[in-house]
Amino acid sequence: MEWDILVFLLAAGFIAAFIDSVVGGGGLISLPALLLTGMPPTVALGTNKLASSMSSLTSSLSFFFSGKINIKLVRWLFPLSLVGSAAGSYVVTLLPSEFLRPLVVILLIVMTVYTVFKKKKVDEIKDILLTNKIYTITAIFALILGFYDGFFGPGTGAFLIFGFVLVGFDFVRAAGNAKVLNFGSNIASLITFAFLGQVNYAYGIPMGIAMIFGALAGSQLAIRKGSSYVRPLFIAITVVLIGKQVYDLLK
């Protein structure tokens, strides 16, 4: 372990988790930071999943204790996210994930345009009435995005939030629900990488601890500020995600 690298990862982890706990997209910071240490890409991915699992668990608990999670819904969706991610992590060992990148760019653009032009919701709403239609739509989202997170990953948190907003949740409750499912997909993927010996625990655990503090700070700020804070940050992060994916396509 090199202390200068460790300090760098602690700082990157805190910032990544702060952003990720609110709107997703923290992997844009944490994964490149791990790659800069010189560790192999597969080890960087596995180590990132370790730290991200610690962060997403913290965010989930923070939103839960603040009453911003629909327990009845997410307890039904969590296993689907888990199974989807495990399947995605397995399939990525068989197929190249790069063919997804153009589709991801298109979906991110559509999602951003929809969010920009959609009328703002009231910051605080009661949990929506759960219908069979909502259960079906969110189940499809949970399974597909769980698979996507295990297979490729960029923008999973943002896609999950968008899915919950589509069925009627405000941005804060959508973020809370999304973090629980994100935790499920992270855990399934982490188990896969750990089984394959692709996790650097010496850097992953300290980075994860820093991400715990970042997740606490970010989620609490989101809960206090409400959708008026989360919505513009969500738009900003998805625009950055679009830029990153387009850059990777063109380089």
N, C-alpha and C positions, 0 to 999 in steps of 0.2 A: 504494500500500500504506500502510495506517495501522497504526502500531506497537501501539496499544492493542488493536485488533482482532486483530492477529497474535498477541499474547501470550494473548489470550482463546482463540483457536483452538488454540494450542499446548497449553494446559492441558486444554481440552475433548477434544482429540485423544488425549492421553496417557490420560486416564481412560476414554474410549470404547474405545480399543484394549485396555487392560488387561482390561476386562470382556469385550469381544468375543472376545479370544483364548482365553478359557476356556469361555464358554457362549453366545456370540453376544449380539445385542441392543445392540451398541455404536452402531448407527445411531440409537437413541433419544436419544443425546447428541450425536453428531457432526453429524447432519443439521440438527436444530434450531439448533445453534450456528452453522452456516453460513447458515441462513436469517435469523438475527438480525443478520447483517452487512448485510442489505438486498439481497443478490444475488438475481436471479430464481430461482424454484423449480427450473427445469430446469438452470440453471447450478449451483445448490447440489447437486442430485442428481449431476451429472457430476463436480463437484469432490469430493464425498463418495466417489464410486467410485474416483477417483484415490488419495485418501488411504487408503481401505479396502483397495485392492489392495496398497499398500505394507505395510500392517499384516498382511493375511492371508498374504502371502508370508513375512513374518518369522515369524509364528506357525507356519506350515507347516514352515519350516526348523528351527525350534526343536524341534517335536515329532518331526521326522524324525531329527535328530541324537541325540535321546534314545530312539530306538527305539519310539516310541509311534504309528507309522503303519503300517498294513498296505499295503505298497507294491504287492503283487500285486493287491490289490483296487482301490485308488484309481487306479492307472494305467489300469485298464479303465473306471472311472467318470468320470475327469476330462474326457475329450472329450464325454461326454454332458451334463455340467454346463455345459460351454462352449457347446455347440450349443443347449441349452435356454435359456440366458440370452440368447444372441443373438436367438433367436426371440421371447422374451418382451419384450426391449427394442424389437423391431420392432413387435410387436402392440400395445404400450402406446401407440404413436403413432396407432393406428387405433381403439382402444377405450378407454373410461374404466376406470381400474383400481379405482375405488371400490366396484364391485359385489362385489369379493372380500372386503371388510372383515368382513361378518357371518360368512362362512365361516371366516375366519382366527380370529375370536374363539372360535367353537365348537371348532375344532381345538386352539387353545392351551389351552382349559379341559380338554378330554379328555386332552391330553398332560400337563398339570400333575397332574390327578387320578391318572392312571396312575403317574406318577413318585413321587408322595407315598405311594401305597399298595403300590407294588411293593417286594418284598423287596430289601434292599441287596445288591449284589454285592461280592465280595472286591475290595479295591483293585487288586491286581495279578494279572492272568491272562495266560496265554499266548494268542497270536493264535488265534482260533477256527478250526475246520476249515471251509474254504470249500467249500460245496456249490453245485450248480446253483441250488437254491432261494434261497440267500443272494445269489448273483450276480444273479438275476432281480429279487428284491425291492429290492436296493440300486440296481440300474440304473434301476428305475422311480422310486425316490426321487430319484436324481441328476438325471434328465431333468426330472421334474415340478418339483422345487425349484429347478433351474437356471432353468427358465422363469419360475417364481414370482419369483425374485430379480430377473430382468430386467424383469418386468412390474409388480411391486408392491414386494416386498422385506422388510417388517418381520417379524422372527422367523426368517429363513432359517437362520441358524446354529443356533438352538435346534431347529428342525425337523430339520435334518440330524443333529444329535447324537442326537435322539430316534430317528431311523431306524436309526442304527447300534446304539444301545442295544437296540432291539427285536430285532435279529438276533443279539444275544449279546455285544457288546463292552462293556467297562466304560466308565465315563464319561470317563476320561482318554484312552483309545484312541479312543473315539467322537469326542471333541473334536479329536484329532489328524487323524483321517480327514476330519472335517467341514471343517476349515480348508483342506485341500487343494482340496476341491470348491468351497468358498466363494471361494477364490482364482480358480478357473476362471470362476465366474459373474461375479465382480467384473471380471476382465480383459475378458471378452466385452462386458459392459455399458459399461465404460470406453471401449473402442474405438468403440462406437456413439456415445456422447456426444461423444467427441473428434472424430469424423468430422463431427458436426453442429455443432461449434464451441461446445459447451456445458460447457467446463471452464475454471475460473479457476486457472491454474497458479501465479500469484503467491502465492495463499493455499493451494492444494492441496498443493504440494510441501513447504513448511515444516510444514504440518499432518501430512502423511504421515510426515515424519521424526520428529515427536513421537510419532506412532502406532507407529512402529517400536520406539521405546523402551518404550512402553506394552505392546505385544504381547510383547516380550521378557520384561518383568517379569511379566506375567500368565501366560504359558505356562510359564515356569520355576517359578512358584509352584504352578501346577496340577500339574506333573510331580512336584514335591517332596512336595506335600501329598496327592496321590492323590484317589480318588473321594470320600473323606469330606469333602473341601473342595469339589469340583466339584458334587456332587449338590445340596447345599442352595443354592448360588449359582445353579445352573440353575433350581431351583424359584422362587427369589426373582425372577430376571429374567423368567421366563415370566409370573409374576403381574403384574409391572410392565407387561409387554407387553399383557396382557389389559386392564389398567386403561386404558392409552393408547388401545387400539383401541376400547374401549367409550366412552371420553370423546369420541373423534373421531366416533363414530356418533351420539352424543346432542347434540353441540353444533350 
